[in-house]
Amino acid sequence: RFCLPLVLASLPTMATAEEIAPALQDSWGDFWLFRFFVNAAGYASIVVPGFLLIQYFKRRNYLETGRGICFPVIKSCVFGSEVKSVHQEDGSLPPRAEPTESSTARQVFKLLFCTAGLQASYLTWGVLQERVMTRTYGATETDPGEKFKDSQFLVFMNRILAFTVAGLYCALTKQPRHGAPMYKYSFASLSNILSSWCQYEALKYISFPTQVLAKASKVIPVMMMGKLVSRKSYEYWEYLTAALISVGVSMFLLSSAPNRHVSTVTTFSGIVLLAGYIIFDSFTSNWQDALFTYKMSPVQMMFGVNVFSCLFTVGSLLEQGALLESLRFMARHSEFTAHAVLLSVCSACGQLFIFYTINQFGAAVFTIIMTLRQAFAILLSCLIYGHAVTVVGGLGVAVVFMALFLRVYARSRMKKRSKKLPPGETPVQKV
């Protein structure tokens, strides 16, 4: 007797639930934390079986007992040659070749070429990154258009082109004999794709200038971690520059005006994603530094990391069914296709310019060029996308970049001084 009135009374509620459920599903599906765990589960479906296979081959002592057609592949992936080279002084790249008979005009031309290449690649990359993640495609007078939401697909596009470029470069040029076990690249690859994903996702919650400043200030957590974990000591100028960077970033973040554009409001999600980017990116550089103890070139490193990056991202995209959806989005919007391809080209070319610049002019010159690039990127973003920056915010940006240039200058002076020290003395550890 009570069932019929109960069912009739619940019909409006059920109908409302049917209308609300898709909205809730869409909101949860677009929420960054949900997407992060979904992506991580996709990577785990590849990492866990791979880890079990590596442990199996090591327990069986496959290097001594293995035979057959698959032996060279398994040996290269699991064991490598296990021959390490002497760790180089800068910890990441081979010593640059000093010009002997090169004219000053030739060196100036090379420097201008490197500067133009880096600025063009990464400034274009930054502008396109903000365009893809914050603006709609296909908007008309009657249709508001749609945004592209899958950051992982953009990471895949960047990595597949970088993998192709590095592979062609390794095939066409002479490279050192490779000795590192291939599976060791997967650690740097995982952290690299996660840091890139966090970087793209953060633009949904914070402005591009805020992201650039936060990336410039990652020296602060690096110093804190070195002090607490490794008991490293630093020079006074390192503490001074770190303090200036934190003051400048605080001035910029706290100077939001009431009429400021909504996209420039720093949210908690954006801060968490930026923190994730800094953590994952710091791990990537440190792990790659450890891998360079094997005899390899930077392009071999680029190839090895991007092999696993392509494997992880395409596997996760296929498991989620997001690859076909992203391709359909590309088919619907030709403008997005052009932006995604150009984004990947700039990313791959930028990596090659990085290697060439450091090899020709050293890390100090490269750091100055990239610091200028960050300043130009903020200016371009404000001009193109209309981000409002107050006077106090502008002063904060100036303080940050002044501190960065001061840091480069002081580090170069310390490096010159350390070369003049007696053999028994060692300089203070630097970040």
N, C-alpha and C positions, 0 to 999 in steps of 0.2 A: 504493500500500500504506500509505503514511503518512497519507493524507488522512482516512480513516475514523477512526482513533484520535485524530487531532488535532481533528477536528470533535466527536467524543464528549467529549473532554477539555475542550473549550472551551464546551460547552453550559451548565454551571453558571455560568461566568463571563459568558456572554452573557445568561443569565437575570438574573443580578445586575445587569449593566449596564442591562438594560431597566428594572429597578426603581429604580436610582439615577438614571438620566437624567432622569426627570420631577422628582425632588427637586432635582437640580442646576439644571434649567431654572427651577424655581420660585424657588430662592434667587437665581439671577442675575437673573431677571426682577424680583425685588423689591429688588435692591440699588440704592441711590440713584445711584451713579455710572453704572450701566448705564441707568437710567431718565433720567438727565440727558442722556446722549448721544442716546438715542432721541428725547427731546423736542426737543433742539437740531436733530437731523436733520429733524424735522417742521417746525420753524420755518424751517430753511434751504430747504426745498422751496418755501416761499412767498417768502422774502426774496430768494433768488437770481434767480428770474424777474422779480420786481418791480424789482430793481436793474438788470437788463439792459434792461428796458423804459424805465426812467427815463433811462439813458444813451443809449438809442436816440432818444428824443424830444429830448433836449438836443442830441445831435449833429446831428439833422436841423433844428435851430432851429424846432421845431414851434410855438413861441409866435408866430413871424412868418409861417410858411407854412401852419399848420394851418387846416383848415376843417371844417365838417360838424357833425353832431349831437353827436359825442363831444368836440368841441373844449372846451366849458366844463368838462366833467368832468376831462379831461386837464390843462387849464390849472390847475384848482384843486388837483389831486393832485400835479402835478410842479412847477409854477412858482409858484402862488399870485399874490398881487398884488405881492409883493416890496416892500411899503411897511412900514418899521419905525417904531415909535414910540420916543420917548426912553426909555431904560432907567430904571425907577423906582428910588427910593432903596433899598427893601428887597429889590429884585432878584427878587421873585416875585409879589407881590400889589399891587393898586392901593392908594393911600393910603386909610386908613380915614376914614370921615366922623366928624368930631368933633361930639358933641352940643351943640346951641346952647341950645335952650329946654327940653330934656328934664329932667324932675325927677329928683331923686336916687333916689326910690322906683322910678321907671321903669327907671333904669339898674341898680339893684340887682336888680330882677326879671329884666332881660335877662341879667345876669351869672349869676344862679341858673339861669335857663333854659338858657344855654349850658353851664354846668357839669354840670347834670343830664343834658342831652342827650349830651354827650361821655362822661361816666362810664357812663351806661346803655348807650350804643352799644358802646363799646370794652371795658367789663368783660364784658358779655354775649358779645361776639365772642371774647374771650380764653378764657372758660370753655368755650364751644362748640368752639373750635378744639382745645383739649386733649381734650375729650370725643370728638370725631370721630376724632382721630388716634391716640389711645392706648387706647381702650376698644372692646369687641366689641359687635356687634348680634345680636339673636336668640338670646341665650344662654338655655338651659333646664337642668334638672337632668341631662338626658342629652346635650345638645348644647352644646359650649363656645361656640358662636356663631362669627362671622367678623368680621374687621376690615376697614374700608375702607382701601384702599392707594393709590388714585390721587389724589395731591395736585393734579395738573393739572386734574382735573375740578372740584375745589373752587375753584381759581383762576378757571376758566371761569364757574362759578356766580356768583362775586362780581362778575366783570367784566360779565356780561350784564345784571345788574340795575343796576349803576352806569351802564352805557351807556344803559339805558332811562330812568333817573331824570334823567341829565344831558341827554338828548335832549328829554325833555318840558319840562324847565326852560328850555332854550334856545328851544324852540318857543313857550312861553307868556310869556316875558319878553323885553324888548328887550336885545339884545346888541350889542357893538361889531362893526363890519364886519370880517369875518375876512380876514386877509392872508397867513397862513403857508401854505407848501406842505404839503399833507396828509401827504406821505410822511415829513416830519420828525418827526411824532408816533411813527412806528414804532420809532425808537431808544429813546425813553423807555418805549414799550410793552414792548419786548423785555426791557429791564432790569427793568421793573416786575413782569412775570409771572415772571421768573426769581428775583427777590428774594422774591416771595410763595411760589413753589414751594419755595425753600430754607427759608423760615420754617416751612412746614407739615412738610416732610421732617425738619427738625431735631428736631421733637417726638418722632420715633420713637427718638431716641438720647439726648436730654437732657431735663431737666425744664423745665416752663414757667417757674418762677422763674429758672433759669439763663439761659434765652433772654431774658427781660425785662432782666436785669442786663447781658447782653452787648449788647443793643440800646441800653441807656442809656449804655454805655461806648464807643460808636462815635466819640465826639468825639476819642478818642486817635489812631486811625489817620488821621482827617481832619487833625489838627494835624501829625502826622508827615509826611503827604503834602504839606501846604502848606509845611512847612519845607524838605523835600528838593527838591521839584519847583519850587514857585513862589517859593522864597526869602522866604516871608512871615515877619514878626516878630510876636511875641505879648507880651502883658503878663504880669507875674509871676503875677497871680492866675489866669491861664489855665493856666500850668504847674502851679500849686498844685492847682487843681481837677482837672486831668487826673491828677496823681499820686494824689490822694485817691480818685478813681474807680478807678484801677488797684489800689490797696491794698484798697479795699472789695471789689472783684470777686474778688481773689485770696483774701481771707479767706473769702468765701463758697464758692469752689470748693474750697479746701483743707480745709474743715471737715467733710468727709463722715464721718459716724459709721459704725461697723461694721454697725449695724442699719438703715442707711438704705435706703429703698425702691429697688428696682432701677432704676426709671424715672428716678431723679434722678442716676444715675451719669453723669458727663460722659465721653463717648467721643470718640475721634479723629474719627469721622465727623460727630458733632454739632458739633465745633469747626470742621471744614472747611465744613460747611453754614452755620454762623453767619457765618463769614468771607465766604462767598459772598453771603449776604444783605446784609451791610454794604457790600461792594464794589458790588453791583448797585444797592442802594438809594442809595448815594452818587452813582453815575452818573445815576440817574433824577432826583434833585433838581437836580444841576448842569445836566443837559440841559434840564430844564423851565425853569430859570432863564434859559438862553440863549433858549429859545423865547418867553419873556415879553417879549423885545425887540420882538416883533410886538404889534400892538394887539389884545389878546384878554382875555377875562375868565377867572377860574379855572374856571368851569363849562364854558366852551368847551375849556379844556385838558383837563378831566376827560372830556369827550365825545370829543375827538380821540384821546386815549391809549387809551380803552376801546374805540373802534372797532377799532383794530388788535389790542388784546388779545383781543377776541372772535374776530377773524379767525385769529390765530395759534393760539389754544388749541383752537378747534373744528376747524381744519384738522389739527392734530397728533393730536387725539383720534380723528378719523375715519380718518386714515391708520393708526393703531395698532389700530383696532377697539375702543378703550377707551370710546368714548362710549356705545355700546349696552350694554356690560358694566356701566358705572356706572349707566345708567338701569335695568337689570335689578336691580342692587343696591338702588336706590331703591324699585323695585316690591316687592322681597322684604321690605324693612324700612321701614315707614312712619315709624318714629322717626327714622331717618337722614334721610328726606325733610324732616321738620319741622326738624331741626337744620341741614341744608344751606340751606334757604330762609331760616331766621332768621339764619344766619351771613351770608348775602348782604345781607339787609335791614339788619343792623347795620353792615356795611361801607359800604354806600351812604349811609345816614343819617349815619354818622360823618364821611364826607367833606364832606357839606353843612354839618354843624355846625362843622367846621374852618374852612371859608370864612367862615361867618357870624361866628364868634367873633373871628377875626383882623380882619375888617372892622370890627367894633364896638368891640373893646377892645385890639387890637394883638397883636404876637407875644409880648411878655413875659407877659401874662396867660394867653395860650393855652399857653405853655410850662409855666407853673406848674400849670395844670389837668391837662395831660397827664403831668407828673411825678408829681402826686398819683395819677393814674390808674394809673401803673406800680406804685406802692407798694400800692395797693388790689388790683391784679391779682395780685401775689405773695401777699398775705394771703388772698385768695379761693381761689387755687389750692391753698395749703397747707391751708386749712380743708376744701375740698370733696374734693380728691383725696389728702389725707393725706401730703403731702410733709413729711419731717422736716427741720427747720432747727435746728442747734445754736446755742448762745449766741454762739459766735464767728461763725457764719454770719449770725445776726441783727444783730450789730454791724457786719459787713461791709455788709449791706444799708443800715443806718442811715448808714454813712459815705458810701456812694454817693449817697444822696438828699440828704444834707447838702451834698455837693459840688455836686450839680446845682442846688440852691436858691441856694447861694453864687454859682454861675456866673450864674444869672439876675439876681440882685441886682447883681453887679459889672457885668454888661453894660448893665443899665439905667442905672447911674450913669455909665458911660463914654459912653453915647449922649447923656445930658443934658449931659455935659461937652463933647462934640464939637460940640453945637449952639452953645456959647458961645465956641468957638475963633475967632480971626480968620480971614478968608477965605483967607489964604495957608497956614495950617497944616492938617495932616491928622492924624487920630488914627491910632494903631497898628492894623494890620489885625487883625480879630477873626474867630474861627471862626464 
